[in-house]
Amino acid sequence: MYKLHTHCRACDFAKPGPPGIKNVRNERLVEVLDLGIQPLANDFQDERGEHSGFAPLKVLFCPRCTLAQLSVAVRPEILYSNYSYVTSATETMRSHFHQLWLDICRESDAKKVLEIGSNTGDFLDFVRHHGAGSVMGIDPAENLCAVAAEKHIPSLASLFNRESAQKAEQLLGGASVVVARHVFCHVDDWRDFIRNLSLVGDRETIFCIEVPYAKDMLAINSWDQIYHEHLSYLTLKSVDALLENSDFHIHRIIRYPIHGGAIVLMLRRDASKESPDPESMRMVREESFSADEWKNLSQTATVQQKQLKSTIEELLSRGSTVAGFGASAKSTVWINACGLTRKHIRFICDSTPQKQFRFSPGSEIPIADEGALLRERPDYAVCFAWNFLPEIIEKQSLYLNQGGRFIVPVPDIRIAP
Ligand code: TMP
């Protein structure tokens, strides 16, 4: 189901030597955080008790290039062939798409856009209505490519590999922009990914890699973004180290507030005529991370798990009812790390049809439609989609006006509004 990952995928630190000569320099990635054996965060099942398997959820830190990464890589076929993560169709997301697209258009004519991990095609649909000439997606989830097809977004149902890169490039007739939103952190073999990028586009193609930024995760305690799909927690120095022996370099870095803090790394080919942005180069030089910062996050996570569970138990003991809002992958991490059951959380509301009327992975908590919040009116709902909190508060004003309250777990557990 998974393989162990013991060396740094960015800089090869602790890479075993030739067969028989293991790890000649005695290097080791540093273990910094351990969430135990966990279910797969998006493994929503129709029947209670069913699952695709459990795997360790442990983070290792590279003392050389500062990349944090999971100690195992679950086979992508298990994670992605029938995927239930759907890009949230929210105003927050639309305004992010808008800002990202403006930033891309400052760099490129953006005529032909290829998206790796195109999901249900929402980003490509957006850019097609905002000036992109032609678009093409690649995504391994056949169920999501079918949804994209309904919006007339052409996509290849495949992982990003040599064949799909070549085919997409041919069908698109040469990509001027390649976008990979929250995909690169899901990739095990980064060197292979970079090799496949080199099959796409021309000298001036811009490659935009969007990922959660480790700095933001540490700043807001969002350890719930640690799950099996997220193999790496990126730092600028680690990407710089990865690209050292490639034909690409970091051209520009932009930070965005989406998902609690993300960075877009705009890469260009070394042969490009455009010079790297000096301010971005300064960001790379000045960035620093330590294993201790991650160990502190680990301690915070333990404290917060106890706090959330005891907050819910106290509310229940006073006769209140508690549900969840947003069956995000993050909800699975919280529920399993805290040991929450259906006794704690009656149900979780979610707008995603792919999740509704199924069970939260690793627990028997059912997923209901979004309307269940008003129908059932629990006194409290744990907002597992905290990254959309302002929009949720606005949308659920009726629930709140009737006395309902959200328990927000990040950055610190609190009742809102
Ligand atoms: P995400 O943070 O991984 O995108 O997951 C957010 C989840 O919350 C996703 O399953 C959709 C759900 N959600 C709702 O059901 N209603 C909402 O208003 C919002 C913003 C999200």
Boltz pocket constraint, residues with backbone or C-beta under 6 A from the ligand:
constraints:
  - pocket:
      binder: B
      contacts: [[A, 86], [A, 87], [A, 88], [A, 90], [A, 325], [A, 326], [A, 327], [A, 328], [A, 329], [A, 330], [A, 349], [A, 350], [A, 351], [A, 352], [A, 355], [A, 370], [A, 384], [A, 385], [A, 387], [A, 388], [A, 391], [A, 392], [A, 395]]
      max_distance: 6.0
